[in-house]
Amino acid sequence: MKLKIYLEPSDDGGYTAVVPSLPGCISEGDTKEEALKNIREAIELYLEPVADDTFKVNHAEEVELSI
């Protein structure tokens, strides 16, 4: 999966990383590399399924789709 990330200098130093396609997915780091490492982790957590958010439908076929 490829996502567009905006990386901008922070007013307080360091960098802020934002993922426009994932509302609220924002992270920071002291360097560009650290900000990118942190946003990768934030994306993984953002996309991680939460047990409470899943549901089952009787007689429905479950299909996994890679994007």
Secondary structure by P-SEA (a helix, b strand, c coil): cbbbbbbbbbcccccccccccccccccccccaaaaaaaaaaaaaaaaccccccccccccbbbbbbcc
